[in-house]
Amino acid sequence: MVESLGAILKELRKRKKLTAKETVDKLSSLGYEISEKTISGYETGIRMPNADVFMALCTIYDCKNILEMFSFINADYSIPTDSEWEMVEKYRFVSTHSPDGASVVDTVMDREYSIAKTLKEQNEKIVALTEIPSHIKESTNYVNAAHPLEDASENDKQFDENIMDDEDF
């Protein structure tokens, strides 16, 4: 079920443990004079905040990922999570105040990215090598020796076991 804009605003306010009054006070300090009743109207869907008030509410509620939080469609692209945004903010802080630290982070990130990329490629090759081609799977001659046929006779099952136990096979 898709949540309404108002329900999401209310959820964000509650996550910040703010009352409607506290939200009004914070908005007032940003230059927006609205009432608690107006906040209630936003949260119940009776009213809609204008773009400026909406952005101020998102700032007050620390909603860094507005598109993801308020998007009512499934995007086919990756939107950074709050934790990813936090990493970006930390990186920006480090690069501003400790250029050598940023260089270390860059080096580690490049190295780990290269390792992860190699591991992914190796895994894809392993999967490709272990997959049985569809033309063989569809063949009536295909036997999956690791898994005996359930409807096989007892003699056939014993024969399969003997083959699997045969060290010279």
Helices and strands as residue ranges (DSSP letters): H 5-15, H 20-29, H 36-44, H 51-60, H 66-70, H 82-97, H 99-130, H 134-137, H 154-165
